[in-house]
């Protein structure tokens, strides 16, 4: 266990409260969660040079290259955060992931798309949320 973890969380809380950036705070929480689970983070907020989407977190989980979409809400009053990942978002994520795989030389058969949904202080991890190809 990291003895500095409470200090990191407190510093994040102060920074994000000042900037009022809920999405960034969620990505920081997701990043720490994945690292704690043994993932190796290779990129954050990766955008293909030609545009067309952004991947919140790219990580390695063993032999798999994992593209993680992070959705954060301060409360679940209106709907669950993962419900905001619609067909158009999935298409954009797949397009960006194809470009990342092509540029990195990763194995296109060893991909996974995961979702981390954060509502308030509760984090839900959805592994293999949707398929790499349509």
N, C-alpha and C positions, 0 to 999 in steps of 0.2 A: 504494500500500500504506500502511496506517495504521501509523505507527511506534509507536503506543501499544497496538496490539492484544495483544502479549505481556503487557503490564501489565494490561490488562483481563481476559485469560484467567486470569492468576495471582490477581487480586483475586476473580474469580468462584469460582475453585477454593477459595480460603480461606473465602469467605462460605458457599458451599454445603457444604463439608466440615463447618463448624461447625454449620450448621442441619440437615445430613443430608437435604436436599431435592433428590433426584435429578431429579424432574419439573421443578422450577423451573430447575435448571441446564440441562436439555435445552432448555427453552423459550428460555432466554437464548442458547444456542448456535444454535438454529434462527433466532432473531431476527437475530443477526449474519450468519448464512449468507445469509438472504434479502436483507438490506440490501446485502450484498456483491454479490449477483447483480442488483441494481438494483430490487428490489421497494421499494415505499413502504408502510411499515407504518401502518395506520390504526387498529388496535385490538389489544389483547392481553387475553386472558382475558375476552372479551365474553360476557355472559349476558343473555338476554332478560329484561325486567322481570318477566314472568309465570313465569319459571323454565323448566325443560325443556331443559337442556343448556348447554354452554359451548363457545365456539370459542376455541381457544388463540391463534391469530393470524389477523387479517384484514389482507390486504394488497392493493395494486394492482400488477398486472404488465401494464404497458401499458394496454390497454383492458379487461382482465379484472379482476374482483373475485375474489380468491382466498381461500378459507377453508382454513386449514392446521391439521391435527391433528398434534400432536407426541407421539410415544411414545418414552419413554426407558427403557432397561434398563442396569444396571451390567454385565451380561454376557448373552450369548446362550445361556446354559446350558440354559434350559428351552424357550424358543421365541422366534421373531423378534417384536420389538415390534409391528410392523404387524398381526400376527395377532390382536391384542387388539381390533381394530376390528371388532366384530361387527355384525349386522343392527340391533340395538337402538341401538347407538352411531351408526350411519349415519342412522337415522331421527331421532334427537335432533339430530344435526348439521344435517341438512336443515331441520328445523323451526326451529332457531335461525337458520340462514342466511336462510330466508324472512322471518323477522321483521327481521333486519338489513337485508335488501334493501328491505323495505317502509318501514322507518324512514329509510333513507339516500337513497331514491329512485334507487338504482342500477338498471342495466339487467338484468332477470332472465335475459336471453338471453346475457349475458356473464359467467357464473359458472364457477368451477372449484373442485374440492375436491382439495387436495394433502395428502400425508402426508410427514412427516419422521420417520424411524425412526433412533434413536440407540442404538447398542449399544456400551458401553464408550466408546471415543474415536472410533468410526466412525459417520459420518453418511451416511444414504442418503435421497435426495430422490426421491419418487415423485409426479411431476406427473400431474394428472388421474386420481387414484386411483379415484374412483368418480363416477358421474353425478349432477348436481344433482337430477333428479327420477326417481322410480321409474317 
